[in-house]
Amino acid sequence: MPVGLFIDMADFSIVISLRPNDAGDYNNRGIDNAKKGKYDKAIADFTKAIKLSPSDAGVYNNRGITYGHKGEYDKSIVDFTMAMELNPRNAEAYANRGVAYVKKGENDKAIADFTKAIELDPKHAEAYYNRGVTCRCRGEYRNAIADLTRVISINPNFVEAYINRGLAYSEKGENNKAMFDFRKVEELKLK
């Protein structure tokens, strides 16, 4: 088993001092730093991992997510695009780039990326969810309801999907269906 499974996340610096050319160790420390909100340190670790292993699509994806946490969406889009070039079947990178495009207000590009993520992984609940919410915000209620219904079929406990589908039904004037979804939200919150 990899050494990383037996150490505390705080000990990655020690491991890196013992194995300074292991991209995986920098990537793991970057993930740990990102979880702690230490985004600049995480980006530095991901950048070092990329220098050591420039063909690792996962590290580009991780750095892209971290740039997104900092609000640096152009940089995150560059990293997600690189992850897709390295692994064209990387549904997660498409979904993540879609989120960055939404944050920039580029909803057509976002929907195209969410759609591609769904083509690559038909059970990608977050891609359906994000496409559905984007459609709802654009007033495309039928598409939003279809996507959010698909999310619920994949994950019946996805509270936010019920909330947004309820909002879409309400905005479409289907108040009985909206109330059903809002009741379901309350039921799920009690679990």
NORSUL-V942307 format. One record per residue. N is the residue number from 1. RES is the residue in one letter. SS is DSSP state (@ for helix, = for strand, . for the rest). PHI is phi as a letter, one per 20 degrees, with the letter a starting at -180 (none if undefined). D_CENTER is the distance of its C-alpha to the mean C-alpha in whole Angstrom. Layout:
N/RES/SS/PHI/D_CENTER  N/RES/SS/PHI/D_CENTER
This chain:
1/M/./none/28  2/P/./f/26  3/V/@/g/27  4/G/@/g/24  5/L/@/f/24  6/F/@/d/27  7/I/./d/27  8/D/./f/25  9/M/@/g/22  10/A/@/f/25  11/D/@/e/27  12/F/@/f/25  13/S/@/f/27  14/I/@/f/30  15/V/@/f/28  16/I/@/f/28  17/S/@/f/31  18/L/@/e/32  19/R/./c/30  20/P/./f/29  21/N/./d/28  22/D/./e/26  23/A/@/g/22  24/G/@/f/21  25/D/@/f/22  26/Y/@/f/21  27/N/@/f/17  28/N/@/f/18  29/R/@/f/19  30/G/@/f/17  31/I/@/f/14  32/D/@/f/17  33/N/@/f/17  34/A/@/f/14  35/K/@/f/14  36/K/./e/17  37/G/./m/16  38/K/./e/18  39/Y/@/f/16  40/D/@/f/19  41/K/@/f/20  42/A/@/f/17  43/I/@/f/17  44/A/@/f/21  45/D/@/f/20  46/F/@/f/17  47/T/@/f/20  48/K/@/f/22  49/A/@/f/21  50/I/@/f/20  51/K/@/f/24  52/L/@/f/25  53/S/./b/23  54/P/./f/22  55/S/./d/21  56/D/./e/18  57/A/@/f/15  58/G/@/f/13  59/V/@/f/14  60/Y/@/f/13  61/N/@/f/10  62/N/@/f/10  63/R/@/f/12  64/G/@/f/10  65/I/@/f/7  66/T/@/f/11  67/Y/@/g/12  68/G/@/f/10  69/H/@/f/11  70/K/./e/15  71/G/./n/14  72/E/./e/15  73/Y/@/f/13  74/D/@/f/16  75/K/@/f/15  76/S/@/f/12  77/I/@/f/12  78/V/@/g/15  79/D/@/f/13  80/F/@/f/11  81/T/@/f/14  82/M/@/f/16  83/A/@/g/14  84/M/@/f/14  85/E/@/f/18  86/L/@/f/18  87/N/./b/16  88/P/./f/17  89/R/./d/15  90/N/./e/12  91/A/@/g/10  92/E/@/f/7  93/A/@/f/8  94/Y/@/f/9  95/A/@/f/6  96/N/@/f/5  97/R/@/f/8  98/G/@/g/9  99/V/@/f/7  100/A/@/f/9  101/Y/@/f/12  102/V/@/g/12  103/K/@/f/13  104/K/./e/15  105/G/./n/17  106/E/./e/17  107/N/@/f/16  108/D/@/f/18  109/K/@/f/16  110/A/@/f/12  111/I/@/f/14  112/A/@/f/15  113/D/@/f/12  114/F/@/f/10  115/T/@/f/14  116/K/@/f/14  117/A/@/g/11  118/I/@/f/13  119/E/@/f/16  120/L/@/f/15  121/D/./b/13  122/P/./f/15  123/K/./d/14  124/H/./e/10  125/A/@/g/10  126/E/@/f/7  127/A/@/f/8  128/Y/@/f/12  129/Y/@/g/11  130/N/@/f/9  131/R/@/f/12  132/G/@/f/15  133/V/@/f/14  134/T/@/f/14  135/C/@/f/18  136/R/@/f/19  137/C/@/f/19  138/R/./e/21  139/G/./n/23  140/E/./e/22  141/Y/@/f/23  142/R/@/f/24  143/N/@/f/21  144/A/@/f/19  145/I/@/f/21  146/A/@/f/20  147/D/@/f/17  148/L/@/f/16  149/T/@/f/19  150/R/@/f/18  151/V/@/g/15  152/I/@/f/18  153/S/@/f/19  154/I/@/f/17  155/N/./c/16  156/P/./f/19  157/N/./d/18  158/F/./e/15  159/V/@/g/17  160/E/@/f/15  161/A/@/f/15  162/Y/@/f/19  163/I/@/g/19  164/N/@/f/18  165/R/@/f/20  166/G/@/f/23  167/L/@/f/22  168/A/@/f/22  169/Y/@/f/25  170/S/@/f/27  171/E/@/f/27  172/K/@/e/28  173/G/./n/31  174/E/./e/30  175/N/@/f/31  176/N/@/f/32  177/K/@/f/29  178/A/@/f/27  179/M/@/f/29  180/F/@/g/28  181/D/@/f/24  182/F/@/f/25  183/R/@/f/27  184/K/@/f/25  185/V/@/g/23  186/E/@/f/26  187/E/@/f/26  188/L/@/f/23  189/K/@/f/23  190/L/@/e/26  191/K/./f/25
